[in-house]
């Protein structure tokens, strides 16, 4: 019997609103450590408005490219990269080992049972041969020959991922070998490669980011306790913060500082949307961002909000925002200096602030 399934209906909505107040607040917390070493410098470097020479881009030398890490052990990973900035629990069966210099390089390795099962990477100087971040779409398509169908067989089970025309432009899927796939995220405003994800077959079957036709069985959805979900959500919040600043650096924008008070406001809105089954910048009682920030006693000169729902994880939500005009404007706005992120289940909220002097 054939079954067609598409689990993730990708949803997002963005708004940028400006308010002017006369109140001030104490300085924000910094939540992400600075580290300076991750991956081998590649000859291709993405053109940005900020020169890479202005930043510390020192890296750990690697032999081969990033794809070699699929199937490698966590011990080998730590031996080459060192201790990760942090280890985040995911909404699947792996943990994210996060490596970033918090400026222009960012890599997450998904480790399950001490084995690397998936990788997400974005930023400059990454060894992802035969492609590179910032490469034009046409060149990457020529390298991989994007298709509307990608198949995978495992014994008597068969799976066929159907890639829509929109997905081929934004996030095409390529089969590298019998057990490994690569998902390529493009910035459709620049028509260049923004980031990529490498996945084993069992990992993509757990996430199911595309419509899938199959004979056989799909992996069961994991079940988490409330405490486990809280840990997953905190990890995704930090990932969104990190990737936001990597994207801003790519476009020559200043880094945003973390603001814990607005993160709490963002989390409560994500939680309210999930628990009450709606998706909007306006709560069911009619309150908008302005009212939510006032209730949280958050003071600012400008504010904006991005929301998303049902993306499989934080990197996917970030790439969705980047490819939507309203969200992109908020992500890259010069008016903001601080950010708070709140995630509840698979509902995501970013609140941006311009802080008073």
C-alpha positions in Angstrom: 0.0 0.0 0.0 1.3 3.4 -0.9 1.2 6.2 1.6 1.9 9.9 0.9 2.8 12.0 3.9 4.0 15.5 4.5 4.4 16.2 8.2 5.9 19.7 8.2 3.6 22.4 7.0 6.1 25.3 7.0 4.5 28.4 8.4 5.9 31.8 9.2 4.8 35.4 9.6 6.8 38.5 10.2 6.2 42.1 11.3 8.4 45.1 11.9 6.8 47.8 14.1 8.4 50.9 15.6 7.6 52.4 19.0 9.2 55.4 20.7 9.4 55.6 24.4 11.3 57.6 27.0 12.2 54.8 29.4 15.4 52.9 29.8 16.5 49.5 31.1 19.7 47.9 32.4 22.2 46.4 30.0 21.5 43.0 28.5 23.1 39.6 29.3 25.5 37.9 26.9 24.6 34.3 26.5 26.9 32.8 23.8 30.6 32.2 24.5 33.2 33.5 22.1 35.3 30.8 20.5 37.7 31.2 17.7 38.3 27.8 16.1 36.1 25.5 14.0 36.8 24.4 10.5 39.4 24.5 7.7 39.6 27.7 5.7 38.4 27.3 2.2 39.7 29.2 -0.8 36.1 30.4 -1.6 35.0 33.2 0.7 31.6 34.8 0.5 31.6 38.4 -0.5 30.3 40.6 2.4 30.2 44.2 3.4 32.5 43.4 6.3 35.9 42.2 5.4 36.9 38.9 6.9 40.3 40.4 7.8 38.5 42.6 10.3 37.5 39.5 12.4 39.3 36.7 14.1 38.7 33.8 11.7 41.3 31.3 12.9 40.3 27.7 12.3 41.2 24.2 13.2 42.8 22.4 10.2 40.9 19.5 8.8 41.8 16.9 6.2 39.1 16.2 3.6 35.8 18.1 3.8 32.8 18.4 6.1 31.0 15.4 4.6 33.6 13.0 5.9 32.2 13.5 9.4 29.0 11.6 8.8 29.5 8.2 10.5 32.5 9.4 12.6 32.6 9.1 16.3 32.1 11.9 18.9 35.6 11.1 20.1 37.0 11.8 16.7 34.9 15.0 16.4 36.2 16.3 19.7 39.7 15.3 18.8 39.7 17.6 15.8 37.4 20.4 16.9 37.9 20.4 20.6 35.1 20.8 23.2 31.9 22.2 21.6 30.6 25.6 22.7 27.6 23.7 24.0 25.6 20.5 23.4 21.9 21.0 22.7 19.2 18.3 22.9 17.2 18.1 19.7 13.6 17.1 19.0 14.9 13.9 17.5 17.3 11.2 18.8 20.5 13.1 18.4 22.2 15.9 20.3 23.6 19.0 18.6 27.3 19.6 19.2 27.6 23.3 18.4 30.8 24.9 17.2 30.9 28.7 16.4 33.2 31.7 16.7 30.0 33.7 17.2 30.9 35.9 14.2 31.2 34.3 10.8 31.3 30.5 11.2 28.7 28.1 12.6 28.5 24.3 12.5 26.1 21.9 14.3 26.9 18.2 14.4 24.0 15.9 15.3 25.5 13.1 17.4 23.4 9.9 18.2 24.9 7.0 20.1 28.3 8.7 19.8 28.1 8.8 16.0 27.6 11.8 13.7 24.3 11.5 11.9 23.7 15.0 10.6 25.5 18.3 10.1 24.2 21.9 9.6 26.7 24.5 8.5 26.7 28.1 7.5 29.2 31.0 7.4 32.5 31.7 5.8 35.6 29.6 5.2 33.9 26.2 5.6 35.3 23.2 3.9 32.2 21.9 2.1 33.8 21.0 -1.2 32.6 20.7 -4.0 30.4 23.7 -3.1 30.8 26.8 -0.9 28.5 29.1 1.0 27.8 32.1 -1.2 28.0 30.1 -4.4 25.5 31.0 -7.1 22.5 28.7 -7.5 23.2 27.8 -11.1 26.7 26.6 -10.3 25.4 24.4 -7.4 22.6 23.0 -9.6 25.2 22.2 -12.3 27.3 20.3 -9.7 24.4 18.2 -8.3 21.6 18.4 -11.0 18.5 19.0 -8.8 15.5 16.7 -9.2 11.9 16.8 -8.2 12.2 13.2 -6.9 14.8 11.6 -4.7 14.6 7.9 -3.8 15.9 5.7 -1.0 15.7 1.9 -0.6 16.3 -0.1 2.6 15.7 -3.8 2.0 12.1 -4.3 1.0 11.2 -0.7 2.1 11.2 2.1 -0.4 10.9 5.8 0.0 10.5 8.6 -2.5 10.8 12.3 -1.5 8.8 14.6 -3.7 10.5 18.0 -4.0 8.1 20.8 -5.0 9.2 23.4 -7.5 9.4 26.0 -4.7 11.5 23.6 -2.6 13.9 23.1 -5.6 14.5 26.8 -5.6 14.8 27.2 -1.8 16.0 23.9 -0.4 16.7 21.2 -2.9 17.6 17.7 -1.8 20.5 15.7 -3.2 21.4 12.0 -2.6 25.1 11.8 -2.1 25.3 8.0 -1.7 23.1 5.0 -0.6 22.7 6.4 3.0 23.6 10.1 2.8 21.7 13.2 1.6 22.4 16.9 1.4 19.9 19.6 1.8 21.0 22.9 0.3 19.4 26.1 1.6 19.5 29.1 -0.9 19.0 32.8 -0.2 16.5 33.5 -3.0 17.1 37.3 -2.7 20.7 36.8 -3.7 20.3 33.5 -5.5 23.3 32.1 -3.5 23.9 29.2 -1.2 23.1 30.2 2.4 23.7 27.0 4.3 23.6 23.3 4.0 22.6 20.2 5.9 23.9 16.7 5.6 21.8 13.8 6.8 21.8 10.1 7.0 18.7 8.3 5.5 17.2 7.5 8.9 17.6 11.1 10.1 15.7 12.6 7.1 13.0 9.9 7.6 12.7 11.1 11.2 12.4 14.8 10.2 10.4 14.2 7.0 10.8 17.8 5.6 9.3 16.9 2.2 6.3 15.1 1.0 7.1 11.4 1.0 5.7 8.4 -0.7 6.7 5.1 0.8 6.3 1.3 1.1 7.3 0.1 4.5 7.5 1.9 7.8 8.5 5.3 9.0 10.4 5.9 12.3 8.1 6.5 15.3 7.9 10.1 16.5 10.0 10.5 19.7 8.1 11.3 23.0 9.6 13.8 25.4 8.8 14.8 29.0 8.0 18.4 29.8 11.6 18.8 31.2 13.1 17.3 28.1 11.0 19.7 25.9 12.2 22.6 28.0 15.8 21.6 27.3 15.1 21.2 23.6 13.5 24.6 23.4 16.4 26.4 25.2 18.8 24.8 22.7 16.8 26.0 19.7 16.5 29.5 21.2 20.3 29.7 21.4 20.7 28.3 17.9 18.4 31.0 16.5 20.4 33.7 18.3 23.7 32.3 16.9 22.5 31.9 13.3 20.8 35.3 13.3 24.2 37.0 14.0 26.0 34.8 11.5 23.5 36.0 8.9 23.8 39.6 10.0 27.6 39.5 9.7 27.3 38.1 6.2 25.3 41.2 5.2 27.6 43.7 7.0 25.2 44.3 10.0 26.1 44.8 13.6 25.8 41.9 16.0 22.6 41.8 18.2 23.0 41.4 22.0 20.8 38.9 23.9 18.0 40.4 26.0 16.6 38.0 28.5 13.5 40.0 29.4 12.3 40.1 25.8 13.2 36.4 25.4 10.6 35.7 28.1 8.1 37.7 26.2 8.8 35.8 23.0 8.6 32.5 24.8 5.2 33.3 26.3 3.8 34.2 22.8 5.1 30.9 21.3 3.6 29.0 24.2 0.3 30.7 23.8 0.1 30.1 20.1 0.9 26.4 20.6 -1.4 25.8 23.5 -4.3 27.7 21.9 -3.8 26.5 18.4 -3.4 29.8 16.5 -0.7 31.5 14.6 -0.7 35.3 14.6 1.2 38.4 15.9 -1.9 39.2 17.9 -2.9 37.1 20.9 -6.5 35.8 21.2 -7.2 38.7 23.6 -6.1 41.2 20.9 -2.7 42.1 22.4 0.1 42.7 19.9 3.8 43.0 20.4 3.6 46.5 22.0 1.2 45.2 24.7 3.2 42.1 25.3 6.5 44.1 25.7 4.8 46.5 28.1 3.4 43.7 30.2 6.9 42.3 30.4 8.3 45.8 31.4 10.6 45.8 28.3 11.6 49.3 27.2 12.9 50.2 23.8 13.0 52.7 20.9 12.1 50.3 18.2 10.7 46.7 18.1 9.9 44.0 15.6 8.7 40.4 15.6 9.2 37.3 13.5 7.1 34.1 14.1 7.2 30.7 12.6 5.6 27.3 13.2 6.1 23.6 12.4 9.6 23.9 11.0 11.5 20.7 12.1 14.2 22.7 13.9 15.8 26.1 14.5 18.1 26.2 11.4 15.1 25.4 9.1 13.1 28.2 10.7 16.0 30.6 10.2 16.3 29.9 6.5 12.5 30.3 6.2 12.7 33.8 7.7 15.6 34.7 5.5 13.6 34.0 2.4 10.5 36.0 3.4 10.7 39.8 2.7 9.2 41.0 5.9 11.2 38.6 8.1 14.4 39.4 6.2 13.9 43.1 6.8 13.7 42.5 10.6 16.7 40.1 10.5 18.9 42.6 8.7 17.5 45.9 10.2 19.9 48.6 11.3 17.3 49.8 13.8 17.8 46.9 16.2 20.5 46.3 18.8 19.1 43.5 20.9 17.1 40.3 20.4 15.1 37.8 22.5 14.0 34.4 21.2 11.3 32.1 22.6 10.5 28.6 21.4 7.7 26.3 22.6 7.5 22.9 20.9 7.8 23.9 17.2 6.5 27.4 17.5 9.2 30.1 17.1 9.2 33.8 18.1 12.0 36.4 17.6 11.6 39.8 19.2 14.0 42.5 18.0 14.6 45.7 20.0 16.3 49.0 19.5 17.5 50.0 23.0 17.5 53.5 24.4 20.9 55.2 24.9 
